[in-house]
Amino acid sequence: MSERHPSTTHLLRYFECGHLPARLQGFSAPFSELAHELVDHLPDGPELTAGLRKLLEAKDCIVRAAVDQARDEAETTTDLGTGQ
């Protein structure tokens, strides 16, 4: 990738998902792929920065929803195991 504006590279690092558990990577990776595709095809500027920021917000919401789902499923399993 050619030299990009600092705001573009700053936002792109938040789309990395290798540190996440495999299940969460499955939800996060499509956002990362889209972010990189957009950066590959669009010039730096305020609209790209705003779009990446909104895409990041969407990715964060989806990952949190997946975390909540896993937590809810774990609580249900625990409740079933104790008869409550």
C-alpha positions as CSV (number, residue, x, y, z in Angstrom):
1,M,0.0,0.0,0.0
2,S,1.3,3.4,-0.9
3,E,1.8,6.1,1.8
4,R,-1.6,6.9,3.3
5,H,-2.9,9.7,5.5
6,P,-2.3,9.0,9.2
7,S,-6.0,8.9,9.9
8,T,-6.5,6.1,7.4
9,T,-3.7,4.0,8.7
10,H,-4.7,4.7,12.3
11,L,-8.3,3.5,11.7
12,L,-7.1,0.4,9.7
13,R,-5.3,-1.0,12.7
14,Y,-8.5,-1.3,14.6
15,F,-9.8,-3.7,12.0
16,E,-7.1,-6.3,12.8
17,C,-8.8,-9.4,14.3
18,G,-6.0,-12.0,14.7
19,H,-6.0,-11.4,18.5
20,L,-9.7,-12.4,18.8
21,P,-11.0,-15.9,19.5
22,A,-11.8,-17.8,16.3
23,R,-15.5,-17.4,16.7
24,L,-15.3,-13.6,17.0
25,Q,-12.8,-13.5,14.1
26,G,-15.6,-14.9,12.0
27,F,-17.7,-11.9,12.7
28,S,-14.9,-9.3,12.6
29,A,-13.0,-10.5,9.5
30,P,-15.6,-9.4,6.9
31,F,-15.4,-5.9,8.2
32,S,-11.6,-6.0,8.0
33,E,-11.7,-7.2,4.4
34,L,-14.1,-4.5,3.5
35,A,-12.1,-1.8,5.2
36,H,-8.9,-2.8,3.3
37,E,-10.8,-3.1,0.0
38,L,-12.2,0.5,0.5
39,V,-8.7,1.8,1.3
40,D,-7.3,0.0,-1.8
41,H,-9.8,1.7,-4.1
42,L,-10.6,5.1,-2.6
43,P,-8.4,8.2,-2.0
44,D,-7.7,9.6,1.5
45,G,-10.1,12.3,2.6
46,P,-12.7,13.2,5.1
47,E,-15.4,10.9,3.6
48,L,-13.1,7.8,3.6
49,T,-12.2,8.6,7.2
50,A,-15.8,9.0,8.2
51,G,-16.8,5.8,6.4
52,L,-14.0,3.8,8.1
53,R,-15.0,5.2,11.5
54,K,-18.7,4.2,10.9
55,L,-17.6,0.8,9.6
56,L,-15.5,0.4,12.8
57,E,-18.5,1.3,14.9
58,A,-20.6,-1.3,13.1
59,K,-17.9,-4.0,13.5
60,D,-17.6,-3.2,17.2
61,C,-21.4,-3.5,17.7
62,I,-21.4,-6.9,15.9
63,V,-18.5,-8.3,17.9
64,R,-20.2,-7.1,21.1
65,A,-23.4,-8.8,20.1
66,A,-21.5,-12.0,19.5
67,V,-19.8,-11.7,22.9
68,D,-23.2,-11.2,24.5
69,Q,-24.7,-14.2,22.7
70,A,-21.9,-16.4,24.0
71,R,-22.3,-15.1,27.5
72,D,-26.1,-15.7,27.3
73,E,-25.6,-19.2,26.0
74,A,-23.1,-19.9,28.8
75,E,-25.5,-18.6,31.4
76,T,-28.3,-20.7,30.0
77,T,-26.1,-23.8,30.0
78,T,-25.1,-23.1,33.6
79,D,-28.7,-22.5,34.7
80,L,-29.7,-25.8,33.1
81,G,-26.9,-27.6,34.8
82,T,-28.0,-26.4,38.2
83,G,-31.7,-26.9,37.6
84,Q,-32.6,-23.3,37.9
